[in-house]
Each structure stands twice: as structure tokens, then as C-alpha cells.
Amino acid sequence: MSVVAQERLMQVLIGPHVSEKSTIAADQSGHVVFRVRRDATKAEIRKAVEMLLDVKVVSVTVARMPGKPKRFGRTMGRRQAWKKAYVRLAPGHEIDFIGAE
């Protein structure tokens, strides 16, 4: 893998997305939810998670989240749209974000 490709993979994952829905998905089906770049593909997300976190990925599902309209005083604005990825890990693999032992 070239240096440019590795740098691209390091920028694909923005961070974990922690919410009530993502916690339920993690408990029930072993999914981990990440915020990812809007131009990231499923293949890039899979490679990035496997490379950076050293786990085996079974499947990746993505969801585009539209920006919400918000008011800023008298003017209407819009929050930026973003993308999240549901990453299903292979049995026996897990990601510990807290680092508790």
C-alpha cells in the first residue's frame, strides 16, 4: 500500500459516534458506529478500521445524515451534513474505547 493511500485511510475515520442508538447496536449485534468523512466509501472504511484498530471487519453499512436547519438570531442557517458507518466486527473481536481493564 502506498504512503498516499495510508494517509487517506488515516483520515477516513473522524471518531466514534456515541449515542443511545449506537450503544444498543453494539450490545445487540456487535456493531461499532463511527463518524466518517462524507466522501468515504465502504471499502475505505473497512480498510481503515482494520488497519488502525487491528480488528477483523465482517460488514460495513453507511448512513448519510442531513444537516439540520438552525436559527442564528434572525438568520436561518444549516448545520453541516455528515456520514456515519455501522461496522460489524467478526466474533471474538472487539474495540475498547474506554481502555478500562
Secondary structure, DSSP 8 states (H G I E B T S, - for coil): --HHHHHHHHHHEEEE---HHHHHHHHHH-EEEEEE-TT--HHHHHHHHHHHH---EEEEEEEEE---EEEETTEEEE---EEEEEEEE-TT----SS---
